[in-house]
Amino acid sequence: MQANYALWLNGNSLVWVHAAVSQSRVDDLLNIQLAAYLAASKRHPRNLRHDGWHREYLRVQGSFGCTPVTVQARPVSAPQAACFEPWAILRANLLAALAAESHAEAGRCLDMFKASPDPALQQALWAECIRPPDAGGDSHAHVELRLVLPDGSIVSTELRFSTASPPDALWLWQVLEPACDEPPQQLDCRYQTSAKLVDRVSCGLQAAIGTKKAQYRGQVQPPVAQEPVHE
């Protein structure tokens, strides 16, 4: 089955981009997001859980033409948070933000990623999303999934959590125990893009973060379908 979304790792985000979006626009939108990630992390180093980090992240994207039009932050519901799997929460939140006709296509692409985890990707994602245990032994994490839709609009869901369980290499699918004093938080956002403003900042942004892309970005190749073996 041919996937209609290409997958990128960009900072602490997994970004699925619809095939209808031109490559030049893909580059622009990934550059804007990465610039926002780097700016927020510089202003609030090693503290992705801080609300100030998220405000800066949204502000920078808006200044470059990706304007947040809806933002919702809330604790993960008590039954989900009791003993949670990050991927299950993220997947459900992202699909809930889509129109019904997009669910099947997006869901297939999300499930293809889970079915064939890439070790190099997992290591890079772990490095950006997981913070070392604090004095109490709790680890902290912040991860984002986003979809760039055919019209260039973006839906995003983020999960911030502290856990008493040591996250392993496959932590996205690990069942984790939350820290006692902090339930997991989800942050959902929808962005609209201004083509005029994105075009205006494109060249300058490309030059500004060009050297950072190799460190923070990579395209994830879809799994190759195996040919049936005939006896």
Secondary structure, DSSP 8 states (H G I E B T S, - for coil): ---SEEEEEETTEEEEEETTS-HHHHHHHHHHHHHHHHHHHHHSTT-TTSHHHHHHHHHHHHHTTEEEEEEEEEE--HHHHSSB-HHHHHHHHHHHTS-GGGHHHHHHHHHHHHHS--HHHHHHHHHHHEE---TTS-EEEEEEEEEE-TTS-EEEEEEEEEESS---TTGGGS-B-B-TT---EEEEEEEEE-HHHHHHHHHHHHHHHGGGHHHHEEEE-----------
